[in-house]
Amino acid sequence: MGRTRWRHDVQAAPGNLEERLRYVGYPDEMIERMKTMWSKEQLPLIGDNGFMISAASAFPNLSFVHNWPKVEDSEDVIPFISIRQWQAISEDETEVLSWFAVDKEAPEEFKALSYKAYLMCFGSSGMFEQDDVENWVSLTTTAAGSMARRLLLNNRMGLLSDNRPVVPALTDNEFSGPGVARIGYGEYNQRFLLADWADHLERPAATQPPVEVGTPDSPRGATTGEDDELAEASR
């Protein structure tokens, strides 16, 4: 999997790890399982720094959505996770594959409500998904217009005129996750992702060795004595 280049974290509610996970709708039995399964590097990101990952992308085309809306069947917010893959199918069309993911050991009621939250927000008919699709279609149309052909894309949000960032990166004590993180609005992640993409376009096409079917003990096309007996029996 490629490097994570785009992550949007939401500042969680005050409190410890358990209180913050409970605040976004996770039941206690799932929280206890998270505490035993998450790594020592993952736990402080929420427990100490107070960041709750809301969306992330791994280069080049894999994304994750983690939101916690309120659904009609519950008085509490319910978190859900969506895994998405972006596949270009033409010069102006992208196919999005979206999966709903949930802990297989989660309570059955939580699974049902989490799935409903996913469908309500980011399913193919979800209210946020419908709104985003409208934006993507209009952006694609605009990008093919005359203004887009004459002007360069300005993606300098978060940079000063001398290319210094508007806000400094968080320190190791403020952000326990890997890489560089900042608070506020900016296009740092998008610039890094596009730079990675441009670097890959400029590289020579990677060549892969041919794939051989079989093993050294049983190479492709070879038969064993058992195979010969089966072939003889089938005649």
C-alpha positions as CSV (number, residue, x, y, z in Angstrom):
1,M,0.0,0.0,0.0
2,G,1.2,3.5,-0.8
3,R,1.9,6.3,1.7
4,T,-0.9,8.0,3.4
5,R,-1.0,11.5,1.9
6,W,-4.4,12.9,2.9
7,R,-5.9,12.7,6.3
8,H,-8.6,14.8,7.9
9,D,-8.7,14.6,11.7
10,V,-11.4,16.1,13.9
11,Q,-10.6,17.3,17.4
12,A,-12.3,14.9,19.8
13,A,-14.2,15.8,23.0
14,P,-12.1,16.4,26.1
15,G,-11.3,13.4,28.2
16,N,-9.3,10.2,28.0
17,L,-9.3,7.5,25.3
18,E,-12.4,5.7,26.6
19,E,-14.4,9.0,26.9
20,R,-13.4,10.2,23.5
21,L,-14.4,6.9,21.8
22,R,-17.6,6.7,23.7
23,Y,-18.4,10.3,22.6
24,V,-18.4,9.2,18.9
25,G,-20.7,6.3,19.6
26,Y,-18.5,3.2,20.3
27,P,-19.9,0.9,23.0
28,D,-17.7,-0.1,25.9
29,E,-17.1,-3.7,24.7
30,M,-15.7,-2.4,21.4
31,I,-13.6,0.2,23.2
32,E,-12.0,-2.6,25.3
33,R,-11.2,-4.6,22.2
34,M,-9.6,-1.5,20.6
35,K,-7.4,-1.0,23.6
36,T,-6.0,-4.5,23.2
37,M,-5.7,-4.6,19.4
38,W,-4.4,-1.1,18.6
39,S,-0.7,-0.5,18.7
40,K,1.1,1.7,21.2
41,E,1.6,4.2,18.5
42,Q,-2.1,4.4,17.6
43,L,-3.6,4.7,21.1
44,P,-2.0,8.1,21.9
45,L,-3.3,9.7,18.8
46,I,-6.8,9.7,20.3
47,G,-6.1,9.2,23.9
48,D,-3.4,11.8,24.4
49,N,-3.6,14.1,21.4
50,G,-7.4,14.0,21.0
51,F,-7.5,13.5,17.2
52,M,-10.3,11.4,15.7
53,I,-9.6,10.4,12.1
54,S,-12.5,11.3,9.9
55,A,-11.1,10.7,6.4
56,A,-7.9,9.4,4.9
57,S,-6.4,8.4,1.6
58,A,-3.5,6.1,0.8
59,F,-1.7,6.9,-2.5
60,P,-2.7,6.3,-5.1
61,N,-6.4,5.5,-5.0
62,L,-7.6,4.1,-1.7
63,S,-9.7,6.1,0.8
64,F,-11.4,5.7,4.1
65,V,-14.3,7.6,5.6
66,H,-15.1,7.5,9.4
67,N,-18.1,9.6,10.5
68,W,-20.5,9.4,13.4
69,P,-24.0,10.8,12.5
70,K,-27.2,10.5,14.5
71,V,-29.7,8.0,13.0
72,E,-33.4,8.0,13.6
73,D,-33.4,4.7,15.5
74,S,-31.0,5.9,18.2
75,E,-30.6,8.8,20.5
76,D,-26.9,8.5,20.2
77,V,-24.5,9.2,17.4
78,I,-23.4,6.0,15.5
79,P,-20.0,5.7,13.8
80,F,-19.5,4.0,10.5
81,I,-16.5,3.2,8.3
82,S,-16.5,3.2,4.5
83,I,-13.6,1.9,2.4
84,R,-13.5,3.4,-1.1
85,Q,-11.4,2.8,-4.2
86,W,-11.2,5.3,-7.1
87,Q,-10.8,3.9,-10.6
88,A,-10.4,6.1,-13.7
89,I,-12.4,4.6,-16.6
90,S,-11.9,7.4,-19.1
91,E,-10.3,10.9,-19.4
92,D,-13.3,12.5,-17.6
93,E,-15.0,9.6,-15.7
94,T,-14.0,8.0,-12.4
95,E,-15.7,4.9,-10.9
96,V,-15.9,4.8,-7.1
97,L,-16.2,1.5,-5.3
98,S,-17.6,1.9,-1.8
99,W,-17.7,-0.8,0.9
100,F,-19.2,-0.6,4.4
101,A,-16.8,-2.0,7.1
102,V,-17.7,-3.0,10.6
103,D,-16.0,-5.1,13.4
104,K,-17.3,-8.6,13.0
105,E,-17.4,-9.0,16.8
106,A,-19.5,-5.8,17.3
107,P,-23.0,-6.1,18.8
108,E,-25.6,-6.9,16.2
109,E,-27.6,-3.7,17.1
110,F,-24.4,-1.7,16.5
111,K,-23.8,-3.3,13.1
112,A,-27.4,-2.6,11.9
113,L,-27.3,1.0,13.1
114,S,-23.8,1.6,11.7
115,Y,-24.9,0.2,8.3
116,K,-27.9,2.5,8.3
117,A,-25.7,5.5,9.2
118,Y,-23.4,4.6,6.2
119,L,-26.3,4.3,3.8
120,M,-27.8,7.6,5.1
121,C,-24.5,9.5,4.6
122,F,-22.2,7.9,2.1
123,G,-24.1,5.1,0.5
124,S,-24.9,5.7,-3.2
125,S,-28.1,7.5,-2.2
126,G,-26.6,9.1,0.9
127,M,-27.1,12.8,1.4
128,F,-23.4,13.6,1.6
129,E,-22.5,11.3,-1.3
130,Q,-25.2,13.0,-3.5
131,D,-23.8,16.4,-2.6
132,D,-20.2,15.4,-3.3
133,V,-21.1,13.8,-6.7
134,E,-22.7,17.1,-7.7
135,N,-19.5,18.9,-6.9
136,W,-17.3,16.4,-8.7
137,V,-19.4,16.6,-11.8
138,S,-19.4,20.4,-11.9
139,L,-15.6,20.5,-11.2
140,T,-15.0,18.1,-14.1
141,T,-17.2,20.2,-16.4
142,T,-15.4,23.4,-15.3
143,A,-12.0,21.8,-15.8
144,A,-12.8,21.3,-19.5
145,G,-13.8,25.0,-20.0
146,S,-11.9,27.8,-21.6
147,M,-10.9,29.5,-18.3
148,A,-9.4,26.2,-17.1
149,R,-7.3,26.0,-20.3
150,R,-6.0,29.6,-19.9
151,L,-5.3,29.6,-16.1
152,L,-3.2,27.6,-13.8
153,L,-4.6,25.8,-10.8
154,N,-3.9,27.7,-7.6
155,N,-3.4,25.2,-4.8
156,R,-1.4,27.3,-2.4
157,M,-3.9,27.3,0.4
158,G,-1.9,27.4,3.7
159,L,1.2,29.0,2.1
160,L,2.5,32.5,2.4
161,S,4.0,34.4,-0.6
162,D,7.5,33.2,0.3
163,N,6.2,29.5,0.4
164,R,6.4,29.3,4.2
165,P,3.4,27.5,5.8
166,V,0.8,29.7,7.5
167,V,0.9,27.5,10.6
168,P,3.8,25.4,11.9
169,A,3.7,21.6,11.9
170,L,2.6,20.0,15.2
171,T,5.4,18.8,17.5
172,D,5.9,15.1,18.5
173,N,4.2,16.0,21.8
174,E,1.1,17.4,20.0
175,F,0.8,14.7,17.3
176,S,1.7,11.1,17.9
177,G,1.0,9.9,14.4
178,P,3.6,9.4,11.6
179,G,4.5,12.2,9.2
180,V,3.7,15.9,9.4
181,A,0.4,17.3,10.7
182,R,-1.0,20.8,11.0
183,I,-4.2,22.3,12.4
184,G,-6.3,24.6,10.2
185,Y,-7.2,24.9,6.5
186,G,-4.6,24.1,3.9
187,E,-3.8,22.1,0.8
188,Y,-0.6,20.5,2.2
189,N,-1.8,17.0,1.7
190,Q,-3.2,17.6,-1.8
191,R,0.1,19.1,-2.9
192,F,2.1,16.1,-1.7
193,L,-0.3,13.7,-3.3
194,L,-0.1,15.5,-6.7
195,A,3.7,15.6,-6.4
196,D,3.8,11.9,-5.9
197,W,1.5,11.3,-8.8
198,A,3.6,13.6,-11.1
199,D,6.8,11.7,-10.0
200,H,5.2,8.4,-10.9
201,L,4.2,9.7,-14.3
202,E,7.8,10.8,-15.1
203,R,9.3,7.4,-14.2
204,P,9.8,4.7,-16.8
205,A,7.2,2.1,-16.8
206,A,8.0,-0.7,-14.3
207,T,8.7,-4.1,-15.9
208,Q,7.6,-7.2,-14.1
209,P,9.2,-10.7,-14.6
210,P,7.0,-13.3,-16.2
211,V,4.9,-15.4,-13.9
212,E,5.6,-19.1,-14.0
213,V,2.7,-21.4,-13.0
214,G,3.8,-24.4,-10.9
215,T,6.7,-25.1,-8.6
216,P,10.3,-26.3,-9.3
217,D,9.2,-29.8,-8.2
218,S,6.2,-29.7,-10.5
219,P,6.9,-27.2,-13.4
220,R,4.2,-26.1,-15.8
221,G,3.3,-28.8,-18.3
222,A,4.7,-31.6,-16.2
223,T,2.5,-34.5,-14.9
224,T,2.9,-36.8,-12.0
225,G,2.2,-40.5,-11.9
226,E,-1.1,-39.8,-10.1
227,D,-2.0,-37.5,-13.0
228,D,-1.2,-40.3,-15.5
229,E,-3.4,-42.8,-13.5
230,L,-6.3,-40.3,-13.5
231,A,-6.0,-39.7,-17.2
232,E,-5.9,-43.4,-17.9
233,A,-8.9,-44.0,-15.7
234,S,-10.9,-41.3,-17.5
235,R,-10.5,-42.9,-20.9
